[in-house]
Amino acid sequence: HFIEDTIVSPAFVTEHPEVMSPLAKYHRSKSEVTERFELFVAGKELANAYTELNNPKVQRERFLAQSIDIDAGDDEAMEYDKDFCTALEYALPPTGGWGLGID
């Protein structure tokens, strides 16, 4: 929520920190950021997209880190999803997706 309200012209916000994107894959060449972007127009988010994290070990670590944030009162943190992590152990091919919405 630091820059969203200040974006007037259409803009893409890219390379979100890993801590803000627990389901997004880590960046291929930049540490501590993810392969993610959001499209903003007139201060409103119109699209959110990222490469899906398909590494079960890293996903489990991120969920556990988010659990600590939940205990600290973060209402946006994700809960640990054991079934999802188990499914990742069976394999998830390279996957990406995006969502488009108008509030």
C-alpha angles and dihedrals in degrees: 000000000000101000105010096094092048096056109100104155118058108279141168118226107204142181100032117198114267091240089062095046111048095167097043123096118251115257116270095229108013123069124229096015133091138227094257139122138183126200117220128188124178091350094306127112110235102170139019121190139167146159108260116246105240100175108104094200094053092042091053090050091051093049091050091050089050089052089061089052090052090054088052091055102264104151092190096056118110124241121238110270108201094178092053092051091048090051090052089057088065090054140270116206119226103295137177137175145174138206127213122198143158116207 
